[in-house]
């Protein structure tokens, strides 16, 4: 019967045996190095948490000491227009950015250059104004 079996099919059965032996080797449980490192890291975190317990009381004592002398006067901000301007800019700036990007889209690479250069110039002018 082995006379009628061709050489490629014998090679195929040999390959199948090799795959089966590799599969059985893969099924054996092995301890990974990552598992050991994870356990060491977990132990280190537990040690840090245990050491932090002694510091916790000192922080609470400081908070109690600060509560003994509460602030008598509440400061008020005289510039209430700044809050309104920030709310308006939160709505206007995204729409303005979309308009600028759509306008610069037609200019291809020059549009990108104008956009980046313009942003850098605006930042430079802002920093120069703040430095005055």
Secondary structure, DSSP 8 states (H G I E B T S, - for coil): -TTSS-HHHHHHHHHHHHHHHHHHHHHS----HHHHHHHHHHHHHHHHHHHHHHHHHHHHHHHHHHHTS--SS----S-THHHHHHHHHHHHHHHHHHHHHHHHHTTHHHHHHHHHHHHHHHHHHHHHHHH-
